[in-house]
Amino acid sequence: RPLAGRPLIAYTIEAAKRAKRLERVIVSTDDAEIAWVAEQEGAEVIKRPAELATDEAPTELALLHVLETLQKTEHYPVEIVVTLEPTSPLRTTALIDRCLEAFRRTGADSLLTVVESRDCFGTLDRDGRFAYLVANQPRRRQDRAPLYKESGAVYATRTKILLDQRLICAGKLHAVVVGQDEGMDINALSDFAIAEVLLASRSTEPSGRGEEARFTSQVLPVEGGDHS
């Protein structure tokens, strides 16, 4: 489905191609239409095997296939793999560059973007009993310590970590905190409508401010590197 008149994947490719620290932009897909759009937008395409294109196939297997293909066909060395989900169209080029700078500065093995939340989260047992994940939280939101929700905007992984552990989030994991808008993931039809409103508001920002307006970030170390 198009977003504000453009294919959804076009926003990700555009942001990636403008990033200062990305050498190549490659789309892995088994879909001919997506491949055509990606090439029209200026990305390279590596055809994904059908067995890696199912809903159950993890992202890591597709990334490993891309690395294997580059090695076999070009002997092309890859130091860092940056994964950009097409369902995060509000991610900016500035965020990609900021994440890669944080990756370099912290010496991380992997990095992801997260969105801050001051909501109360908990679990339910089989009897319906609720238990807070963080006990004794203040009732006022502004008094609570923040929690962080994973966003699909940007992931970065050292190739060695990806090859050894077959995970994009592993080893020494750091996080870049992004705003709610830029960290938005499109997972439902209602998200399209929200994203279109946000894109329209971004386009009305004063000249030169569209990339940075309303978006700030900070870098956090994350306890427990392995992520599945």
Disulfide bonds with the S-S distance in Angstrom:
none
